[in-house]
C-alpha cells in the first residue's frame, strides 16, 4: 500500500509543478482574480462559542500556517504582477493569512467570503456577490480573495489545499479555474 501511495505521488509531482508554473504565468500578466484558501490552522473546526468578532473563539493559524502565509506573500512579491486589492473573509484565520501574506495591501473584510450558511438561498446570494466582485474587477494587477474550502468548492466545483491559490474567471453563474498555485 505504501508503494502504491509513493508511485501515485511521484506521478502527480510533474502535474503539480506544471499547474504552479502555469498559474504564475497567468499572475505575471496581471488582471486576474485569485481565490486563496486560508493557510494551515490548528484543529478541525471552530470551537463552541464561536463569535465572528472574537478571534479567541475561532480556529487560528498554526505556526506552520503563519510560515506558509509568509511564503505566499514572498512568492507573490517575487513572481506575480502587483496586487491591486486584497479582500478577505471576516474569519480571523483568513484575515491573518491575508495580512501576513500581503502586508503592503491592507486586507478589506468582505462578508460574502465568509463560510457559507446552511440555508441554500443565503449561500446562493453570498456566492453571487463574490461572482459579481470577480466580474467587476478591471485592474492591471491582481485581485486576491482569501476564503475557505467550502466557498471555493461552491464557486468553482473544485477543491483547494490550505494556502492554495486558485486563479479564476467568470463562466456563467460559476467561476472557472484557469490555474493553480500550490504553496
Secondary structure in CASP SS format (residue, H / E / C, confidence):
PFRMAT SS
TARGET T0000
AUTHOR 0000-0000-0000
METHOD secondary structure of the structure
MODEL  1
X C 1.00
X H 1.00
X H 1.00
X H 1.00
X H 1.00
X H 1.00
X H 1.00
X H 1.00
X H 1.00
X H 1.00
X H 1.00
X H 1.00
X H 1.00
X H 1.00
X H 1.00
X H 1.00
X H 1.00
X H 1.00
X H 1.00
X H 1.00
X H 1.00
X H 1.00
X H 1.00
X H 1.00
X H 1.00
X H 1.00
X H 1.00
X H 1.00
X H 1.00
X C 1.00
X C 1.00
X C 1.00
X E 1.00
X E 1.00
X E 1.00
X E 1.00
X E 1.00
X C 1.00
X C 1.00
X C 1.00
X E 1.00
X C 1.00
X C 1.00
X C 1.00
X C 1.00
X C 1.00
X C 1.00
X C 1.00
X C 1.00
X C 1.00
X C 1.00
X C 1.00
X C 1.00
X C 1.00
X H 1.00
X H 1.00
X H 1.00
X C 1.00
X C 1.00
X C 1.00
X E 1.00
X C 1.00
X H 1.00
X H 1.00
X H 1.00
X H 1.00
X H 1.00
X H 1.00
X H 1.00
X H 1.00
X H 1.00
X H 1.00
X H 1.00
X H 1.00
X H 1.00
X H 1.00
X H 1.00
X H 1.00
X H 1.00
X C 1.00
X C 1.00
X C 1.00
X E 1.00
X E 1.00
X E 1.00
X E 1.00
X E 1.00
X E 1.00
X C 1.00
X C 1.00
X C 1.00
X H 1.00
X H 1.00
X H 1.00
X H 1.00
X H 1.00
X H 1.00
X H 1.00
X H 1.00
X H 1.00
X H 1.00
X C 1.00
X C 1.00
X C 1.00
X C 1.00
X C 1.00
X C 1.00
X E 1.00
X E 1.00
X C 1.00
X H 1.00
X H 1.00
X H 1.00
X C 1.00
X C 1.00
X C 1.00
X C 1.00
X C 1.00
X C 1.00
X H 1.00
X H 1.00
X H 1.00
X H 1.00
X H 1.00
X H 1.00
X H 1.00
X H 1.00
X H 1.00
X H 1.00
X H 1.00
X H 1.00
X H 1.00
X H 1.00
X H 1.00
X H 1.00
X H 1.00
X C 1.00
X C 1.00
X C 1.00
X C 1.00
X C 1.00
X E 1.00
X E 1.00
X E 1.00
X E 1.00
X E 1.00
X E 1.00
X C 1.00
X H 1.00
X H 1.00
X H 1.00
X H 1.00
X H 1.00
X H 1.00
X H 1.00
X H 1.00
X C 1.00
X C 1.00
X C 1.00
X C 1.00
X C 1.00
X C 1.00
X C 1.00
X C 1.00
X E 1.00
X E 1.00
X E 1.00
X E 1.00
X E 1.00
X E 1.00
X E 1.00
X C 1.00
X C 1.00
X E 1.00
X E 1.00
X E 1.00
X E 1.00
X E 1.00
X E 1.00
X E 1.00
X E 1.00
X C 1.00
X C 1.00
END
